[in-house]
Amino acid sequence: MVQDLEKAKAKSRQVLDFIAKPQLNEDERKTVIGESVQYWADHVNAGFLQYRKSVSTDYTAVEWSDEGSTFRDINGKEFIDMLGGYGVYNVGHRHPKVLKAVKEQLDKQAIHSQELIDPLRTYLAHLVSLITPGDLKYSFFSNSGTESVEGCLKMAMLATGRRHFIGTIGAFHGKSLGSLGGTSKAVFREPFLPLLNWSHVPFGDLDALETIFKCCDFSGDRIAAFVVEPLQGEGGINVAPPGYLAGARALCDKYGAMLVFDEIQCGMGRTGKMFYCEYDGVTPDLMALGKAFGGGVMPIGAVVGTEKTWAKYIENPFLHTTTFGGNPLSCAAAIATISVLLEEELPRQAKEKGDYMIPRMNELVKKYPDVMKEIRGVGLMLGMEFTGNDTGYAVAKNLFSRNILISGTYINSKCLRVEPPLTISYEQIDVFLKALEESVKEVSKLATAAK
């Protein structure tokens, strides 16, 4: 496209006018819908559109506003959010307390100077030390989950002097080059090989993990860290078997490696505890946070570590820095998010609501075995395994037509995740469960007719 600054000036004014209006008229809505699809194809990535349920039917949904456990498209149609932004909206969409903190901070300062002491970063780091288990003490604030994993890898290298990492099959740690090494699916990794030195073992298999440790110790290519999601998200909502995390802790201690927990998706109250590792009473050396950490309002992640993992970093704090990580707006959002999670007892709510849903979802597994295979997970991090990729997608598309947003997992496309805001009401849960049964019934009927 040829540079055209006058055209850019006029278009930016038009878009700012759209943003400023609480409601658009019919012509404006049609303009936004048409241009959004056109510009996505022309300037973002046309390949994405074939995967979007929002353009897979005759009705094109363009999201426009949200609150609580719902969002509305530009035409005012309301959807119940059972996806939760892949684990972002733990405290709901635009929680008033989080919005208030961000707006009030914005009235004072948006981005820190990079030179003076920025107080919200220090307060947030102190709060994180209070809500995390064991001797986790220090925090470095990033802009996203994958950046948090990158920070954990660097801290593990500094603490051990080693460069070899172990990940698990089914793991997803992000797509930046360091964390991509730990992500296990070939389709994401192969185009960018070689990556950092990673080995992968089956999730939940302590014997396999010990074998890797033994072999690498013998050969001299010793392990810097074992990086694991205590509850795998993109792998298909796979729960660590009893004793697995404790066994991994013991092996890391035995072989001098760091234990890194990726709680980016399963942390911040989603599973019924503030962090999933609390179920097993295991504390890692390093923990990666992201997604829900900013309350669904601001992007922020965290690298959380013990004194041992921070020692070399304290000697030279310029080894790992960021321009925007830990900015005042994001820290205000994270502080308010922690307050909301604790004040409203959202971890407890997540467990109770999950316990309410699981038996009803299991009834559908028994009733429609040709469509549904299994329900997995804890709290409001649940996975519905279907009999095939096409079956799962058909159910998701059917739910979308019933104003329910849901989506699959990256590594296991047969699994649809159920990760609504922890604030979701029981009435909304009942609406989802009814729509789910109707959708599964319809897909089952179509599958039977096709035979």
PETANOR-V499758 format. One record per run of one state. SS is the DSSP state (H for helix, E for strand, - for the rest). FROM is the first residue (numbers start at 1). LEN is the number of residues. If there is no record, write none. Layout:
ss = [SS:SS]
from = [FROM:FROM]
len = [LEN:LEN]
//
This chain:
ss = [-:H:-:H:-:H:-:E:-:E:-:E:-:H:-:E:-:H:-:H:-:E:-:H:-:E:-:H:-:H:-:E:-:H:-:E:-:E:-:E:-:H:-:E:-:H:-:E:-:H:-:E:-:H:-:H:-:H:-:H:-:E:-:E:-:H:-:E:-:E:-:E:-:H:-]
from = [1:5:21:26:50:53:56:63:69:70:74:78:82:84:88:93:94:96:107:119:132:138:143:145:161:164:169:177:183:186:193:197:202:206:220:223:229:231:233:238:240:244:256:258:263:276:280:286:290:291:295:301:306:307:316:317:320:328:344:346:368:372:379:381:387:389:402:404:406:407:409:415:419:426:451]
len = [4:16:5:24:3:3:7:6:1:4:4:4:2:4:5:1:2:11:12:13:6:5:2:16:3:5:8:6:3:7:4:5:4:14:3:6:2:2:5:2:4:12:2:5:13:4:6:4:1:4:6:5:1:9:1:3:8:16:2:22:4:7:2:6:2:13:2:2:1:2:6:4:7:25:1]
//
